[in-house]
Amino acid sequence: ESGCNTNRENKSMLGCSRGALRGGTRSALAAARGRQPGLGNGAERAGELLRAGGAAHRGRTPAATGAVSAGFAETPRAVARRGGALRMMSMGATKKMNLVGAVNDALRIALETDDKAVIFGEDVGFGGVFRATNELQDTFGRHRVFNTPLCEQGIAGFAVGMAAVGATPIAEIQFADYIFPAFDQIVNEAAKYRYRSGGQFDVGGLTIRAPYGSVGHGGLYHSQSPEAYFTHTPGIKVVIPRSPSQAKGLLLASIRDPNPVIFFEPKALYRAATEQVPEGDFTIPLSSAEVVREGSDITMVGYGAQMGVLLKAAERAQAELGVSCELVDLRTLLPWDSDTVFASVKKTGRCIVSHEAPLTGGFGAELAASIQHHCFLHLEAPVLRVCGFDTPFPLAHEKLYLPSVARCFEGIRGTCAY
């Protein structure tokens, strides 16, 4: 966190935000309305866009038949996916990156390939507290990467408004713990925009990034996993990557998806996780789970930073118990890929679901209920949830709170012995 700002700094941030609308975002809006000449001030531009229909001017995929009722539009990739065509764009050469570097690279590509894209949030002009936006303002200018006041509700509302008139706003909430003041703007405005207009207008260009989860020393207000609050909301997508290459491909897919997306980044992995990441422009399909380890005795389902924990537990179970664990990374929580999960559970007959968030009301409850309903006749044991405890996130007892390798391993042992 950057602490409190002086009045001069706040005025500077406000001026920068206003300048984005008056200056650089003027070009974004011009691109969004098809570069039509003769439009007046910003309000007139917005009105022109809305009268003409924002989706058509942006060139995004309109809501497919039946999609408006669910609040979603479908991308051509999503349609192709149902036909069995999962594919990425050409990736080319690779470079070793950590997760925060991969996020930065994805943001750079988004700004390069979309002149309507802008990035804003608390301290992002300076690179952000985690340096995820490092050097982007120097490269693309203050009109496309700029700071905002310390007001999450304002950040989200500003982003909704920009998306409504055709821009591609990429808003950062400094910590996921701070997203709650923006809750109304996200669940009552962004998520419902397409539905309440009968598919005429949308804020599909909106992406909200937020670092989530434990970090080792964050305590109550810097360690929470709030994904379940948003997976209860039709009309938005929720995406969580597990690694640098996943973060880059999923973030670019989220930015280009014709629906508002909340992209939670596991901050514990920002610098802890490194791998070879494609240098070029590529995307990973949303709502497509991945089987990252094949097995035959039990299915383990997770997402984000918890995938590393589950992998270690699976390796230990193989070594000590001779149990073959299949590991499934959801990647997208809303809408989630039930087909992949159900197919795995029907094969193994057992399932463990794990996440850092508290047990009660966590997304694991939805997974467990759905698996029990659709795979009941294939189950050899009840679906087990290994999650955080129903307490505020503790500072001194963080290691005891988290669903550790040991807890997941004991879950495997108990489920297989049921």
Residue pairs with C-beta under 8 A, 6 or more apart in sequence:
1 129
1 174
1 175
2 122
2 123
2 129
5 13
5 149
5 150
10 149
12 147
13 146
13 147
13 148
13 149
14 149
16 125
16 142
16 146
16 147
17 120
17 146
17 147
17 148
17 149
17 158
19 142
19 143
19 146
20 118
20 120
20 143
20 144
20 146
21 42
21 162
22 42
23 143
24 118
24 141
24 142
24 143
24 144
25 118
25 143
25 162
25 167
26 42
27 115
28 115
28 116
28 117
28 118
28 162
28 166
28 167
28 168
29 42
29 45
29 46
29 49
29 116
29 165
29 166
29 167
30 36
30 45
31 115
31 116
31 166
32 49
32 54
32 57
32 58
32 116
32 165
32 166
32 167
33 39
33 45
33 48
33 49
33 52
33 57
33 166
34 57
36 48
39 45
39 48
45 165
46 164
46 165
49 57
49 165
49 166
50 164
50 165
50 201
53 200
53 201
54 164
54 165
54 166
54 201
54 202
55 62
55 63
55 73
55 199
55 200
55 201
55 202
55 204
55 258
56 62
57 166
58 116
58 166
58 204
58 205
60 73
60 202
60 204
60 205
60 258
61 73
61 74
61 75
61 76
61 258
62 73
62 199
63 72
63 73
63 74
63 194
63 199
63 202
64 73
64 74
64 79
67 73
67 74
67 199
68 194
68 195
68 198
68 199
69 195
70 234
70 235
71 191
71 192
71 194
71 195
71 234
71 235
71 236
72 194
72 234
72 235
72 237
72 259
72 335
73 194
73 202
73 204
73 258
73 259
74 258
75 256
75 257
75 258
77 253
77 283
77 285
78 285
78 286
78 287
80 87
81 285
81 287
81 288
86 285
86 288
88 249
88 282
88 283
88 284
89 280
89 281
89 282
89 283
90 280
90 282
91 278
91 280
91 282
92 278
92 279
92 280
93 278
93 279
93 280
94 276
94 277
94 278
94 279
95 276
95 277
95 279
96 274
96 275
96 276
96 277
97 105
97 244
97 248
97 274
97 275
97 276
97 277
98 244
98 270
98 271
98 272
98 273
98 274
99 241
99 243
99 244
99 247
99 265
99 266
99 269
99 270
99 271
99 272
99 273
99 274
100 130
100 131
100 132
100 270
100 271
101 244
101 277
102 244
102 245
102 247
102 248
102 277
103 132
103 209
103 247
103 248
103 251
103 265
104 131
104 132
104 133
104 134
104 135
104 136
105 248
105 277
105 279
106 247
106 248
106 249
106 251
106 252
106 255
107 119
107 132
107 133
107 136
107 170
107 251
108 136
108 139
109 252
109 281
110 117
110 168
110 170
110 251
110 252
110 255
111 117
111 119
111 136
111 139
111 140
111 144
111 145
113 281
114 168
114 255
114 256
116 166
116 167
116 168
116 205
117 144
117 167
117 168
117 169
117 170
117 255
118 143
118 144
118 145
118 146
118 162
118 167
118 168
118 169
118 170
119 133
119 136
119 144
119 145
119 146
119 170
119 171
119 172
120 145
120 146
120 147
120 148
120 155
120 158
120 159
120 169
120 170
120 171
120 172
121 128
121 133
121 147
121 148
121 155
121 171
121 172
121 173
121 174
121 209
122 147
122 148
122 149
122 150
122 155
122 172
122 174
123 129
123 147
123 174
124 132
124 133
124 136
124 137
124 145
124 146
124 147
124 172
125 133
125 137
125 142
125 145
125 146
125 147
126 137
126 147
127 133
127 134
127 135
127 136
128 134
128 172
128 174
129 174
130 211
130 267
130 270
132 172
132 209
132 265
132 270
133 145
133 172
136 145
137 144
137 145
137 146
148 154
148 155
148 158
151 181
152 173
152 178
152 179
152 180
152 181
152 182
153 181
153 182
153 184
153 185
155 171
155 172
155 173
155 182
156 171
156 173
156 182
156 185
156 186
156 189
156 190
156 208
157 182
157 185
157 189
158 169
158 171
159 169
159 171
159 190
159 206
159 208
160 185
160 189
160 190
160 193
160 203
160 206
162 169
162 205
162 206
163 169
163 190
163 202
163 203
163 204
163 205
163 206
163 260
164 193
164 201
164 202
164 203
166 205
167 205
168 205
168 207
168 255
169 205
169 206
169 207
170 207
170 209
170 255
171 206
171 207
171 208
171 209
172 208
172 209
172 210
173 179
173 182
173 208
173 209
173 210
174 210
174 211
175 210
175 211
175 212
175 221
175 222
175 267
176 210
176 211
176 212
176 213
176 224
176 225
176 226
176 264
177 221
177 222
177 223
177 224
177 226
178 210
178 221
179 186
179 208
179 210
179 226
180 226
182 208
183 229
186 208
186 230
186 233
186 236
186 260
186 262
187 230
187 233
187 236
189 203
190 203
190 206
190 235
190 236
190 260
191 233
191 234
191 235
191 236
191 260
192 235
193 201
193 202
193 203
193 235
193 260
194 201
194 202
194 203
194 204
194 235
194 259
195 234
195 235
202 258
202 259
203 260
204 257
204 258
204 259
204 260
205 258
206 260
206 261
207 251
207 254
207 255
207 260
207 261
207 263
208 260
208 261
208 262
208 263
209 251
209 263
209 265
210 262
210 263
210 264
210 265
211 264
211 265
211 266
211 267
211 270
212 224
212 225
212 226
212 227
212 240
212 264
212 265
212 266
212 267
212 304
213 223
213 224
213 225
213 264
213 266
213 267
213 268
213 304
213 305
213 356
214 223
214 268
214 305
214 356
214 393
214 398
214 402
215 222
215 223
215 267
215 268
216 268
216 398
217 395
217 398
218 393
218 395
218 398
219 393
219 394
219 395
220 392
220 393
220 394
220 395
223 393
223 398
224 357
224 393
225 264
225 304
225 355
225 356
225 357
225 388
226 357
227 238
227 240
227 264
227 333
227 355
227 357
227 363
228 357
228 361
228 362
228 363
230 236
230 238
230 262
230 334
231 238
231 333
231 334
231 363
231 366
233 334
235 259
235 260
236 259
236 260
236 261
236 262
236 334
237 254
237 257
237 259
237 260
237 261
237 262
237 286
237 287
237 332
237 334
237 335
238 261
238 262
238 264
238 332
238 333
238 334
239 250
239 251
239 253
239 254
239 261
239 262
239 263
239 264
239 286
239 331
239 332
239 333
240 263
240 264
240 265
240 266
240 303
240 304
240 330
240 331
240 333
241 247
241 250
241 251
241 265
241 266
241 304
241 331
242 266
242 269
242 292
242 303
242 304
242 305
242 307
242 308
242 329
242 331
243 269
243 273
243 275
243 307
244 273
244 274
244 275
244 277
245 275
245 276
245 277
245 278
246 284
246 329
246 331
247 265
248 277
248 278
248 282
249 278
249 282
249 283
249 284
250 263
250 283
250 284
250 286
250 331
250 332
251 263
252 281
252 282
252 283
253 283
253 284
253 285
253 286
254 261
254 263
254 286
255 261
256 283
257 286
261 286
264 304
266 304
266 305
268 305
269 305
269 308
273 308
284 331
286 331
286 332
287 332
287 335
287 336
287 337
288 331
288 332
288 337
288 340
289 328
289 329
289 330
289 331
289 332
289 336
289 337
289 340
289 341
290 328
290 329
290 331
290 340
291 326
291 327
291 328
291 340
291 344
292 307
292 311
292 327
292 328
292 329
293 311
293 314
293 325
293 326
293 327
294 326
295 314
295 324
295 325
295 326
295 327
295 348
296 324
296 326
296 347
296 348
297 323
297 324
297 325
297 348
297 350
297 416
298 317
298 323
298 324
298 325
298 326
298 348
298 349
298 350
298 351
298 352
298 412
298 415
298 416
299 325
299 326
299 327
299 328
299 341
299 344
299 345
299 347
299 348
299 350
299 351
299 352
300 310
300 313
300 314
300 325
300 326
300 327
300 328
300 351
300 352
300 353
300 354
300 408
300 412
301 328
301 330
301 341
301 344
301 351
301 352
301 353
301 354
301 367
302 309
302 310
302 327
302 328
302 329
302 330
302 353
302 354
302 355
303 329
303 330
303 331
303 333
303 355
304 355
304 356
305 356
306 354
306 355
306 356
306 403
307 327
307 329
309 354
309 402
309 403
309 404
309 405
309 408
310 327
310 354
310 408
311 327
312 405
313 325
313 405
313 408
313 409
313 411
313 412
314 325
314 327
314 412
316 405
316 409
317 323
317 325
317 409
317 412
317 413
318 324
318 325
320 409
321 412
321 413
321 416
323 412
323 413
323 416
325 412
326 344
326 347
326 348
328 340
328 341
328 344
330 336
330 337
330 341
331 337
333 363
336 367
338 370
338 374
341 367
341 370
341 371
342 371
342 374
342 375
345 351
345 371
345 375
345 378
345 379
346 375
346 378
349 378
349 379
349 380
349 381
350 379
350 380
350 381
350 415
350 416
350 418
351 368
351 371
351 375
351 379
351 383
351 384
351 415
352 383
352 384
352 385
352 386
352 408
352 411
352 412
352 415
353 364
353 367
353 368
353 371
353 383
353 384
353 385
353 386
353 387
354 364
354 385
354 386
354 387
354 403
354 408
354 411
355 362
355 363
355 364
355 387
355 388
355 403
356 387
356 388
356 402
356 403
357 363
357 364
357 387
357 388
358 387
358 388
358 389
358 390
358 391
359 365
359 385
359 387
359 388
359 389
359 390
360 390
362 385
362 387
362 388
364 385
364 387
365 385
367 383
368 383
368 385
371 379
371 383
372 379
372 382
372 383
380 418
381 415
381 416
381 418
382 415
382 418
384 411
384 414
384 415
386 403
386 407
386 408
386 411
387 403
388 401
388 402
388 403
389 401
391 401
393 401
394 400
394 401
